[in-house]
Amino acid sequence: MISRLSGILLAKNPPQVVVDVHGVGYELEVPMSTFYSLPENGEKLSLLTHFAVREDGQFLFGFATESERFAFRQLLKISGVGARMALSVLSGLSVSDLAQVVSRQEVGRLTKVPGIGTKTAERLLLELKGKLAEALPTATPAAADSRSDILNALLALGYNEREAGAVMRQLPAETTTSDGIRQALKLLSKV
């Protein structure tokens, strides 16, 4: 089992990356949340991995954080969810957003992810209920509510999930709703 790779980033071609580890180039598929946090080609990086062997090949998936890999593995445990769909979910929603969507049973947010229909979203919500809380041990309920309110405000203002998610990652964890919205709008105006 390959658990982690550290080396030099050789190539980025969404959703694949190639990492040189002592002369061996490993091709990994990564969610877009990890892809956006990658350094430039030629720089050092370290990725947590999930190695999968199927009848049609061997596949390596990379993640920037342990919570992403944990959520990916939880998604794979669900009947009918493969690696591509799990990557799609993690590319469309951060782990904290996914945990909030599951705790609030928001089918609509999940159906915005490409490839996820209403029935699949309902199955995901049912199967993941109570399983993602441990992926976010530091999040307090008040902080999670504040972050959810900030995200919902940005979506209501017309920003898409990707833009809002990118800005949310830049905000401090304990930001109040009003300060968070103000900071997020400043960050979005610079883009």
Protein Blocks (a to p, Z undefined) as FASTA:
>chain_A
ZZbdcdddfbdcdfbdcddeehiacdddddfklmmmpccehiacdddddddddfkbccdd
ddfbfklmmmmmmmmmpghiafklmmmmmmmpcfklmmmmmmnopaklmmmpghiafklm
mmmmmmmgoplmmmmmmbcfklmmmmmmmmmmmmmnopafklmmmmmmmpcfklcfklmm
mmmmmmmmmZZ
